[in-house]
Amino acid sequence: MYDAYRTSAEGVYAVGDCNGGPQFTHSAWDDHRILYDILMGRRTGGRGGRITPSTVFTDPQVARAGLTEREAKAQGIEHEVATMPFGHIACAIEMDETAGVMKVLVDPKTERVLGAAIVGYEAGELIHSFLMLMMAGAPARAMVEAQMVHPALAEGLQTMVMKLERYRLK
């Protein structure tokens, strides 16, 4: 991949699958958005720092963003883990969509979300909550302190994060 999507030909740019990396429609669309900002003079640089989420649209859906626990361990990155069965979400119980599990990795020093994975109903929608926290560099505490709508699937994300000892109600 060339810096700022430039190719070796003057005035020619490359976005999407031809740049390597994840070949997702949403990645190509985001390349387009970034390149537009570069060409308009509102940004420099290319994809650097972008976290690419993924979703497999099975039933239930499988979604993830950021590091997996295995990747964090392999890279020697210190982390705390919280998991929760999808069936512990009130809204999922009410909709009879209880299959699945959720996991989040948090940096114990900064409280930033390192990665998240969700298997469950609308996982592809829910993963965006963690993606936005990661992109903003916000601590997981932001999710804990948010007043969540009840009953909603996203409320389960907060409940899972509160499984970490630092956020647990005692």
GULUMTOR-693617 format. One record per residue: chain; x, y, z of N, C-alpha, C in turn. Coordinates in Angstrom, 3 decimals, always signed. Atoms other than C-alpha are relative to their C-alpha. Example, Ala and Ser with C-alpha at 12.3 -4.5 7.8 and 13.67 -1.06 7.14 Angstrom:
% residues 2
REC  vonu       npx       npy       npz      capx      capy      capz       cpx       cpy       cpz
REC     A    +0.890    -1.190    +0.000   +12.300    -4.500    +7.800    +0.900    +1.200    +0.000
REC     A    -0.820    -1.190    -0.060   +13.670    -1.060    +7.140    -0.770    +1.090    +0.730
***
This chain:
% residues 170
REC  vonu       npx       npy       npz      capx      capy      capz       cpx       cpy       cpz
REC     A    +0.857    -1.181    +0.000    +0.000    +0.000    +0.000    +0.896    +1.234    +0.000
REC     A    -0.758    -1.242    +0.091    +1.308    +3.423    -0.874    -0.579    +1.018    +0.967
REC     A    +0.428    -1.040    -0.922    +1.174    +6.333    +1.521    -1.056    +0.888    -0.645
REC     A    +1.077    -0.883    +0.451    -2.010    +8.390    +1.134    -0.614    -0.475    -1.315
REC     A    +0.636    +0.635    +1.163    -3.187    +5.981    -1.594    +0.646    +0.355    -1.335
REC     A    -0.679    -0.355    +1.241    -0.719    +7.385    -4.156    +0.630    -1.243    -0.626
REC     A    -0.713    +1.053    +0.727    +0.597    +5.031    -6.795    +1.275    +0.612    -0.566
REC     A    -1.228    -0.528    +0.620    +3.842    +5.394    -8.731    -0.314    +0.936    -1.161
REC     A    +0.400    -0.902    +1.092    +1.896    +7.242   -11.464    -0.571    +1.285    +0.590
REC     A    +0.441    -1.308    -0.493    +1.390   +10.959   -10.824    -1.509    +0.178    -0.189
REC     A    +1.435    -0.278    +0.069    -2.249   +11.781    -9.990    -0.885    -1.229    -0.011
REC     A    +0.778    +1.243    -0.021    -3.317    +8.136    -9.806    +0.035    -0.567    +1.411
REC     A    +0.129    +0.512    -1.365    -4.577    +6.707    -6.528    -0.631    -1.387    -0.044
REC     A    +0.551    +1.351    -0.086    -5.519    +3.189    -5.453    -0.683    -0.170    +1.353
REC     A    +0.752    +0.266    -1.226    -8.180    +2.289    -2.905    -0.606    -1.397    -0.089
REC     A    +0.710    +1.277    -0.022    -9.926    -0.888    -1.831    +0.906    -1.203    -0.075
REC     A    -0.662    +1.304    +0.008    -8.861    -4.455    -2.534    +1.410    +0.023    -0.580
REC     A    -1.322    -0.011    +0.645    -5.860    -3.548    -4.707    +1.100    +0.469    +0.941
REC     A    -0.991    -0.452    -0.979    -4.129    -2.096    -1.633    +0.406    -1.090    +0.972
REC     A    -0.305    +1.058    -0.952    -3.984    -5.413    +0.205    -0.785    +0.190    +1.283
REC     A    +0.744    -0.084    -1.255    -5.299    -6.004    +3.678    -1.384    -0.602    -0.147
REC     A    +1.340    +0.582    +0.034    -8.862    -6.966    +4.490    -0.784    +0.457    -1.229
REC     A    +0.753    -0.315    +1.209   -11.002    -7.126    +1.360    -1.490    +0.033    +0.308
REC     A    +1.386    -0.214    -0.370   -14.268    -5.815    +2.724    -0.536    +1.218    -0.737
REC     A    +0.631    -1.165    +0.616   -16.692    -3.462    +1.040    +0.146    +1.208    +0.908
REC     A    -0.097    -1.145    -0.909   -16.633    -1.303    +4.168    +1.419    +0.558    +0.073
REC     A    -1.372    -0.517    +0.040   -12.823    -1.044    +3.955    +0.213    +0.858    -1.245
REC     A    -0.128    -0.776    +1.236   -12.986    +0.116    +0.328    -0.766    +1.322    +0.119
REC     A    +0.776    -1.227    -0.176   -15.709    +2.622    +1.205    +0.745    +0.980    +0.911
REC     A    -0.737    -0.868    -0.911   -13.620    +3.959    +4.078    +1.250    +0.566    -0.680
REC     A    -1.118    -0.523    +0.788   -10.588    +4.243    +1.747    -0.465    +1.191    -0.835
REC     A    +0.570    -1.078    +0.826   -12.779    +6.365    -0.524    -0.203    +1.256    +0.829
REC     A    +0.255    -1.147    -0.887   -13.781    +8.607    +2.375    +1.313    +0.680    +0.385
REC     A    -1.297    -0.545    -0.403   -10.166    +9.031    +3.519    +0.679    +0.699    -1.179
REC     A    -0.625    -0.609    +1.177    -8.873    +9.691    -0.012    -0.687    +1.324    -0.339
REC     A    +0.725    -1.248    +0.269   -11.581   +12.317    -0.535    +0.504    +1.105    +0.929
REC     A    -0.505    -0.995    -0.958   -10.437   +14.109    +2.643    +1.432    +0.422    -0.332
REC     A    -1.368    -0.333    +0.408    -6.808   +13.918    +1.448    -0.028    +0.960    -1.187
REC     A    +0.064    -0.830    +1.204    -7.693   +15.378    -1.948    -0.591    +1.381    +0.286
REC     A    +0.580    -1.284    -0.379    -9.713   +18.149    -0.280    +0.895    +0.782    +0.960
REC     A    -0.945    -0.690    -0.879    -6.725   +19.017    +1.925    -0.382    -0.025    +1.472
REC     A    +0.452    +0.078    -1.392    -8.467   +18.026    +5.167    +0.724    -1.072    +0.803
REC     A    -0.663    +1.113    -0.679    -6.189   +15.099    +5.989    +1.272    -0.351    -0.757
REC     A    -1.184    +0.560    +0.633    -2.773   +13.622    +5.315    +0.087    -1.456    +0.423
REC     A    -0.178    +1.411    -0.371    -1.802    +9.964    +5.356    -1.181    -0.857    -0.404
REC     A    +0.999    +0.962    +0.457    -3.735    +6.848    +4.507    -0.714    -0.738    +1.108
REC     A    +0.758    +0.875    -0.892    -5.174    +3.908    +6.422    +0.576    -0.136    +1.403
REC     A    -0.674    +0.203    -1.284    -2.764    +4.069    +9.351    -0.901    +0.302    +1.182
REC     A    +0.788    -0.194    -1.212    -4.457    +3.669   +12.722    -1.440    -0.445    -0.096
REC     A    +1.388    +0.435    +0.160    -7.682    +2.344   +11.297    -0.169    -1.406    +0.569
REC     A    +0.352    +1.322    -0.513    -9.295    -0.592   +13.071    -1.109    -0.529    -0.899
REC     A    +0.967    +0.559    +0.934   -11.138    -2.822   +10.622    -0.865    -1.043    +0.696
REC     A    +0.895    +0.986    -0.593   -14.189    -4.567   +12.063    -0.386    -1.048    -1.047
REC     A    +0.510    +1.018    +0.931   -15.539    -7.772   +10.558    -1.232    -0.651    +0.586
REC     A    +1.212    +0.719    -0.402   -18.844    -9.571   +10.652    -0.263    -1.115    -0.992
REC     A    +0.460    +1.112    +0.817   -19.905   -12.955    +9.367    -1.500    -0.064    +0.237
REC     A    +1.458    -0.089    -0.121   -23.622   -12.777    +8.663    -0.648    -1.373    -0.022
REC     A    +0.604    +1.304    -0.225   -24.515   -16.235    +9.884    -1.113    +0.189    +1.026
REC     A    +1.023    -0.086    -1.039   -27.224   -17.027   +12.401    +0.405    -0.930    +1.137
REC     A    -0.147    -1.421    -0.302   -26.135   -15.965   +14.942    +1.209    +0.603    -0.707
REC     A    -1.102    -0.714    +0.626   -23.777   -13.329   +13.572    +1.265    -0.112    +0.856
REC     A    -1.299    +0.023    -0.665   -20.061   -13.347   +14.429    +0.721    +1.295    -0.379
REC     A    -0.636    -1.291    +0.282   -18.349    -9.942   +14.761    +1.191    +0.206    +0.923
REC     A    -1.151    -0.334    -0.837   -15.024    -8.664   +16.005    +0.661    +1.271    -0.499
REC     A    -0.800    -1.186    +0.319   -12.809    -5.600   +16.102    +1.186    +0.017    +0.954
REC     A    -1.177    -0.073    -0.853    -9.303    -5.072   +17.422    +0.644    -1.357    +0.211
REC     A    -0.761    +1.209    -0.299    -7.151    -7.746   +19.015    -0.874    -1.122    +0.543
REC     A    +0.573    +1.160    -0.658    -8.204   -11.258   +19.891    +0.852    -0.277    +1.242
REC     A    -0.770    +0.348    -1.195    -7.097   -12.694   +23.213    +1.295    -0.721    -0.397
REC     A    -1.179    +0.728    +0.479    -4.705   -15.002   +21.351    +1.056    +0.967    -0.542
REC     A    -0.941    -0.988    +0.535    -3.137   -12.046   +19.494    +0.642    +0.819    +1.118
REC     A    -0.534    -0.780    -1.122    -2.750   -10.055   +22.707    +1.058    -0.807    +0.753
REC     A    -0.961    +0.855    -0.692    -1.007   -12.986   +24.401    +1.269    -0.177    -0.826
REC     A    -1.149    +0.213    +0.880    +1.267   -13.624   +21.396    +0.885    +1.241    -0.073
REC     A    -0.759    -1.254    +0.066    +2.299    -9.954   +21.368    +0.463    +0.472    +1.373
REC     A    -0.406    -0.359    -1.348    +2.846    -9.893   +25.129    -0.707    +1.237    +0.532
REC     A    +0.760    -1.176    -0.422    +0.168    -7.245   +25.618    -0.833    -0.359    +1.229
REC     A    +0.745    +0.218    -1.234    -1.179    -7.098   +29.150    -1.468    +0.364    -0.234
REC     A    +1.423    -0.256    +0.220    -4.978    -7.299   +29.209    -0.854    -0.683    +1.056
REC     A    +1.032    +0.617    -0.825    -8.037    -8.054   +31.276    -1.108    -0.437    -0.943
REC     A    +1.037    +0.551    +0.866   -10.879   -10.117   +29.820    -1.313    -0.114    +0.756
REC     A    +1.348    +0.243    -0.515   -14.600   -10.083   +30.423    -0.767    -0.751    -1.074
REC     A    +0.855    +0.744    +0.921   -16.985   -12.564   +28.849    -1.394    -0.105    +0.605
REC     A    +1.370    +0.171    -0.478   -20.711   -13.080   +29.073    -0.806    -0.725    -1.072
REC     A    +0.889    +0.643    +0.967   -23.190   -15.422   +27.432    -1.008    +1.020    -0.538
REC     A    +0.967    -0.907    +0.621   -25.451   -13.585   +24.997    -1.375    -0.154    +0.658
REC     A    +1.276    +0.280    -0.641   -28.370   -15.209   +26.772    -0.215    +0.695    +1.330
REC     A    +0.162    -0.776    -1.235   -27.756   -12.994   +29.826    -0.492    +1.418    -0.268
REC     A    +0.519    -1.320    +0.359   -29.037    -9.930   +27.944    -1.521    -0.065    +0.030
REC     A    +1.466    +0.022    -0.157   -32.646    -9.153   +28.909    -0.711    +0.081    -1.342
REC     A    +0.639    -0.170    +1.301   -33.565    -8.015   +25.399    +0.128    -1.273    -0.843
REC     A    -0.204    +1.239    +0.753   -32.080   -11.175   +23.863    -0.940    -1.091    +0.501
REC     A    +0.931    +0.974    -0.578   -34.168   -13.273   +26.252    -1.408    +0.283    -0.493
REC     A    +1.345    -0.381    +0.436   -37.324   -11.336   +25.349    -0.248    -0.321    -1.463
REC     A    +0.138    +0.274    +1.434   -36.651   -11.838   +21.617    +0.276    -1.458    -0.349
REC     A    -0.349    +1.401    +0.198   -35.707   -15.501   +22.073    +1.199    -0.133    -0.955
REC     A    -1.246    -0.015    +0.794   -32.253   -14.777   +20.555    +1.183    -0.129    +0.955
REC     A    -0.969    +0.134    -1.090   -30.044   -16.133   +23.332    +1.295    -0.720    -0.377
REC     A    -1.203    +0.732    +0.400   -27.436   -18.081   +21.344    +1.183    +0.954    -0.131
REC     A    -1.218    -0.762    +0.211   -23.894   -16.757   +21.542    +0.734    +0.369    +1.265
REC     A    -0.861    -0.434    -1.097   -21.221   -15.214   +23.718    +0.694    +1.293    -0.421
REC     A    -0.695    -1.261    +0.269   -19.392   -11.879   +24.009    +1.293    +0.027    +0.805
REC     A    -1.285    -0.124    -0.691   -15.806   -11.022   +24.974    +0.574    +1.378    -0.284
REC     A    -0.692    -1.275    +0.169   -13.913    -7.774   +25.526    +1.353    -0.080    +0.690
REC     A    -1.344    -0.095    -0.571   -10.195    -7.158   +26.167    +0.259    +1.462    +0.318
REC     A    -0.250    -1.365    -0.449    -9.208    -4.080   +28.158    +1.429    +0.110    +0.521
REC     A    -1.340    -0.279    -0.508    -5.770    -2.609   +28.839    -0.133    +0.370    +1.475
REC     A    +0.168    -0.272    -1.431    -5.415    -2.702   +32.659    +0.554    +1.347    +0.460
REC     A    -0.577    -1.290    -0.404    -3.355    +0.508   +32.779    -0.808    +1.190    -0.510
REC     A    +0.689    -1.147    +0.601    -5.250    +2.799   +30.397    -1.518    -0.162    -0.016
REC     A    +1.418    +0.367    +0.077    -8.659    +1.062   +30.541    -0.544    +0.075    -1.427
REC     A    +0.459    -0.037    +1.391    -8.795    +1.295   +26.743    -0.368    -1.397    -0.477
REC     A    +0.426    +1.261    +0.593   -10.584    -1.416   +24.815    +1.022    -0.400    -1.063
REC     A    -0.984    +0.513    +0.951    -8.042    -3.525   +22.927    -0.658    -0.808    -1.108
REC     A    +0.696    +0.821    +0.980   -10.521    -5.775   +21.164    -1.299    -0.519    +0.580
REC     A    +1.284    +0.552    -0.422   -13.975    -7.269   +21.272    -0.475    -0.992    -1.050
REC     A    +0.602    +0.985    +0.894   -15.781   -10.237   +19.797    -1.401    -0.308    +0.518
REC     A    +1.390    +0.264    -0.363   -19.496   -10.928   +19.755    -0.552    -1.070    -0.936
REC     A    +0.762    +0.978    +0.761   -21.385   -14.000   +18.628    -1.408    +0.104    +0.548
REC     A    +1.369    -0.145    -0.456   -25.100   -13.351   +18.786    -0.829    +0.825    -0.960
REC     A    +0.961    -0.751    +0.810   -28.130   -11.647   +17.348    +0.484    +1.442    -0.179
REC     A    -0.424    -1.365    +0.353   -27.158    -8.384   +15.570    +1.404    +0.350    +0.486
REC     A    -1.383    -0.241    -0.420   -23.495    -8.792   +16.552    +0.685    +1.030    -0.897
REC     A    -0.589    -0.954    +0.935   -22.550    -6.823   +13.429    -0.360    +1.442    +0.307
REC     A    +0.378    -1.343    -0.436   -24.424    -3.822   +14.793    +0.664    +0.332    +1.334
REC     A    -0.507    -0.236    -1.350   -23.260    -4.203   +18.385    +1.504    +0.268    +0.041
REC     A    -1.458    -0.155    -0.045   -19.531    -4.395   +17.563    +0.415    +1.457    -0.186
REC     A    -0.340    -1.403    +0.241   -19.627    -0.747   +16.488    +0.172    +0.797    +1.298
REC     A    -0.160    -0.707    -1.279   -19.976    +0.372   +20.108    +1.439    -0.107    +0.487
REC     A    -1.389    +0.183    -0.407   -16.573    -1.108   +20.901    +0.953    +0.647    -0.999
REC     A    -0.842    -0.619    +1.017   -15.093    +0.071   +17.594    +0.136    +1.504    +0.246
REC     A    -0.060    -1.447    -0.235   -15.989    +3.677   +18.384    +0.809    +0.338    +1.245
REC     A    -0.825    -0.229    -1.188   -14.480    +3.443   +21.879    +1.480    -0.139    -0.350
REC     A    -1.395    +0.228    +0.370   -11.276    +2.041   +20.378    +0.528    +1.136    -0.865
REC     A    -0.447    -1.075    +0.895   -11.061    +4.676   +17.625    +0.161    +1.322    +0.756
REC     A    -0.072    -1.242    -0.772   -11.667    +7.475   +20.136    +1.065    -0.060    +1.096
REC     A    -0.959    +0.150    -1.090    -9.108    +6.063   +22.574    -0.665    +0.179    +1.355
REC     A    +0.763    -0.183    -1.233   -11.835    +6.223   +25.203    +0.138    -1.232    +0.896
REC     A    -0.071    +1.143    -0.911   -11.688    +4.051   +28.311    -1.313    -0.776    +0.006
REC     A    +1.200    +0.833    -0.125   -14.099    +1.179   +28.816    -0.956    +0.599    +1.026
REC     A    +0.831    -0.664    -1.008   -15.344    +3.220   +31.774    -1.099    +0.841    -0.656
REC     A    +1.022    -0.789    +0.696   -17.224    +5.368   +29.223    -1.256    -0.827    -0.233
REC     A    +1.169    +0.858    +0.193   -19.474    +2.393   +28.502    -0.686    -0.280    +1.334
REC     A    +0.559    +0.249    -1.332   -19.928    +1.708   +32.209    -0.834    +1.186    +0.457
REC     A    +0.664    -1.205    -0.491   -20.939    +5.308   +32.893    -1.158    +0.472    -0.870
REC     A    +1.113    -0.372    +0.872   -23.368    +5.555   +29.975    -1.307    -0.534    +0.582
REC     A    +1.321    +0.471    -0.420   -27.035    +5.340   +30.882    -0.615    -0.722    -1.189
REC     A    +0.481    +0.817    +1.107   -28.248    +2.499   +28.686    -1.521    -0.138    +0.037
REC     A    +1.439    +0.229    +0.134   -31.782    +2.056   +27.411    -0.295    -1.443    +0.395
REC     A    +0.436    +1.355    -0.387   -33.594    -0.934   +28.903    -1.407    -0.231    -0.507
REC     A    -0.922    +1.070    +0.365   -34.347    -3.330   +27.407    +0.558    +0.241    -1.405
REC     A    -0.659    -0.128    +1.304   -31.850    -3.067   +24.539    +1.186    -0.952    -0.036
REC     A    -1.145    +0.898    +0.121   -29.164    -5.360   +23.205    +1.287    +0.660    +0.479
REC     A    -1.230    -0.705    -0.391   -26.464    -2.707   +23.763    +0.176    +0.048    +1.507
REC     A    -0.084    +0.035    -1.460   -27.287    -2.772   +27.459    +0.855    -1.191    +0.456
REC     A    -0.793    +1.181    -0.326   -25.680    -6.218   +27.473    +1.496    +0.246    -0.112
REC     A    -1.420    -0.331    +0.120   -22.362    -4.737   +26.356    +0.500    +0.625    +1.292
REC     A    -0.345    -0.650    -1.266   -22.316    -2.560   +29.458    +0.078    -1.045    +1.118
REC     A    +0.024    +1.045    -1.030   -23.231    -5.529   +31.652    +1.253    -0.864    -0.091
REC     A    -1.203    +0.808    +0.167   -20.361    -7.539   +30.172    +1.239    +0.751    +0.490
REC     A    -1.160    -0.781    -0.433   -17.812    -4.741   +30.708    +0.031    +0.074    +1.528
REC     A    +0.074    -0.068    -1.463   -19.017    -4.531   +34.304    +0.327    -1.329    +0.673
REC     A    -0.496    +1.259    -0.562   -17.902    -8.155   +34.758    +1.470    +0.125    +0.394
REC     A    -1.375    -0.244    -0.411   -14.350    -6.784   +35.002    +0.010    +0.456    +1.441
REC     A    -0.074    -0.294    -1.444   -13.323    -6.529   +38.650    -0.011    +1.500    +0.277
REC     A    -0.099    -1.455    -0.236   -12.563    -2.792   +38.354    -1.341    +0.711    -0.112
REC     A    +1.302    -0.642    +0.194   -16.163    -2.017   +37.330    -1.147    -0.715    +0.717
REC     A    +1.041    +0.843    -0.614   -18.050    -4.710   +39.240    -0.675    +0.726    +1.164
REC     A    +0.756    -0.527    -1.161   -20.803    -3.564   +41.597    +0.152    -1.007    +1.112
REC     A    -0.244    +0.928    -1.125   -20.098    -5.007   +45.008    -1.070    +0.113    +1.044
***
